[in-house]
Amino acid sequence: MADQGKKMLLAIDIGNSHTVIGLFRDDQFIGQWRFKSDRERTVDELAIHCHGLFSMIGIAAGEIRGIIIASVVPSLEASWSSYCRKYLSANLEYPPLLVSAENIKKSIQIKTDNPDEVGADRLVNAIAGWQKYRCNLLIIDFGTAITFDCVSAECEYLGGAILPGVAIALDALSSRTAKLPRIDISVGPEKVIGTNTVQAMKSGILHGYGALVDGMTQKIRHEIGCADGVLKVIATGGMAHLIAPYAQSIEEVEPMLTLNGLHFLHSQQ
């Protein structure tokens, strides 16, 4: 059992392709799980799934005292909120916190035209990155989409760019062409110039996306006035560790960025 003096937080990051949940005991991270974002899963199925995962590390669901949710999928946000109300609400100190531009404005200034349009995960990443580095930041999140998010040294979210993710590109290549196979990019190409189809595809995806990242970073650096100054470039998301070796501009890979941001935001309640 957990120390009764400790507060257990469940952080939930709901993405289009995957959902990541993490448990924190006060400031200590104690568990993380990633699974597909299944729009067909019922509230009761969520309970069976999550409670089983908690029990694997010796945690009872009743020990959870706080919940925070960042979601870019409204239907899944509703399912997870219902799960929390039905199975976890009895022991919560506060109702689950749903991240939005409105309720995190004291943690970051949002300088975009329509703040409510910005994905919750992008804002959480921006806050987490700034809390750690306190400088001009470019955060690249390799998820279903690849997002480039710019944060000023004054903790202002400036905006960014969005493009199709690696998995989308791979699916398009194999499904919309007659002879290109599905490939595994966990092992990189032998060289840039592929001498067979698989090696050519691996090169195109890994070296190609790496070059894209470097090119976009250079353009962003100049546009926000950091050509000769500090612009920390960090990467996160499920595909970050695959692309980072091919992008010279990426300085750090932060796989826990979103969960750490959720933990920080919940602590500000």
Secondary structure by P-SEA (a helix, b strand, c coil): cccccbbbbbbbbbcccbbbbbbbccccccbbbbbcccccccaaaaaaaaaaaaaaaccccccccbbbbbbccaaaaaaaaaaaaacccccccccbbbbccccccccccccccccccccaaaaaaaaaaaaccccbbbbbbbccbbbbbbbccccccccccccccaaaaaaaaaaaccccccccccccccccccccaaaaaaaaaaaaaaaaaaaaaaaaaaaaccccbbbbbbbbcccccccccccccccccccaaaaaaaaaaaaac
